[in-house]
Amino acid sequence: MIFYSLFSIVLAIYLFILFKRTKKYRYDTSKDYSYAMKNALQKKVTLTEGVLFIPAEYKDLDTLFLKVRLSFHPLSYFFKPFIQTLGLKHYFEYGAKGTRYINLSHLKDEHITLTCKHISIKTDDLTLYGYNNEIDLSKKIVILAPHADDAEIAAFGLYKSAKDVTIVTTTIGEHGVCSYRTLYEDKTKASKKKAELRTFDALCVPMLGGVDIKNSLALGYYGGSLKWMREHPAETAASHVKNFGDMNPFRKVSHADIKLSLRVEAKHGSFMDDLEQILLQKRPDFIITPHPVIDSHEDHKYTTYALIDAMKKTGLTCRLLTYTNHLSLSETYPVGAMHSSVTLPPNFNEFAYDGIYSFPLEDELQTDKFFALEAIHDLRDSRTAISIQKAYRQLNKMVKRKLSGKDKSYFKRAVRANELFFVIESENIDRLA
């Protein structure tokens, strides 16, 4: 009797976890990922007793992906499935099966053993895709960050390794979730404090990556306003936060090498003038910006749409390295644990890219990125230091996210063995519009 009771409890827990984890994704995890890889070097390869041989012509490429077909494992709903290569783990969704891509970019051995956990590879006939992007980190780089944490989440490792970096944060980010709002009785005051802290973070956190403060600009447009300004170019935007007031106290450009107007109106024309002047004065070789098709956040999309218009108007030609911090299909991408690999995101339709670039982060650089994220006020919950009760609530939230598989922590998602970018050549920027 006791055995059957325990079995029923365990079965009920398993079914609950199964239900929660199957509902967490906005797509069918049994569907094949679809990537055309039109410009990649492609080759059919064979897995022999779990060992893959990397052909000589792929050894000098900076980005390498292995296309595999996965078979479902019943434990993959309970334990996160992964494939391990030379100590690096490549995670997949709960209940995953079908076509996926393993990131082999930074594994230098000729023979790579693939060890599967809670998943298996369906066939030994695989396809290897390679890119040689020739990204020169001594060249001039501009990073467009819609919010104060986006540059660090997407590209801290890359920009700390580069020589000439300018970071432009386009919005204040005053509205939305605020983990320290309970410290204020007045929501407007809480939003103004959030705006103040995010502006501080936009200017100061990049110094942890070697970016001088004169190369960090905060343009100060209202959060959530970029789409509206584009659609209503003659009108002046206002904050979503009631009685928030003027944007200009949060516009910090007077200290910068790039010279912009010190005060502006919250209009699309002002935003375009800013971007055009940044392009003309800096003339970057690379621009890192959100991919407007696969990133779901409107501020991310319309930052890049405005960039495309500015590039056309100024005639600037440069390569775009595009990223997503808010994948449309899943806010938990990339899946898996800290320090694991960033693989290709779930995708079932064509979208624009000319290449894929995987930038490696060695252990020390991953640690540096962790501390950069930890320095950003919105990525940590400052209330946990106030009382045991608040710390307990935070722990309870973390446990629930772990059980349901809905852990969206940027510490988990961004402190990884690589950073991933979709490369767009300047002659193809119209494909993003």
Secondary structure, 3 states (H helix, E strand, C coil): CHHHHHHHHHHHHHHHHHHHHHHCCCCCCCCCCCCCCCCCEEEEEEEECCEEECCHHHCCCCEEEEEEEEECCHHHHCCCCEEEECCEEEECCCCCCEEEEEECCCCCCCEEEEEEECCEECCCEEEEEEECCCCCCCCEEEEEECCCCHHHHHHHHHHHHCCEEEEEEEECCCCCCCCCHHHCCCHHHHHHHHHHHHHHHHHHHHHHHCCCHHHEEEEEECCCCHHHHHHCCCCCCCCCCCCCCCCHHHCECCCCCCCCCCCCCCCHHHHHHHHHHHHHHHCCCEEEEECCCCECCHHHHHHHHHHHHHHHHHCCCCEEEEECCCECCCCCCCCCCCCCCCCCCCCCCCCCCCEEEEEECCHHHHHHHHHHHHCCHHHCCHHHHCCHHHHHHHHHHHHHHHHHCCCCCHHHHHCCCEEEEEEECHHHHHHHC
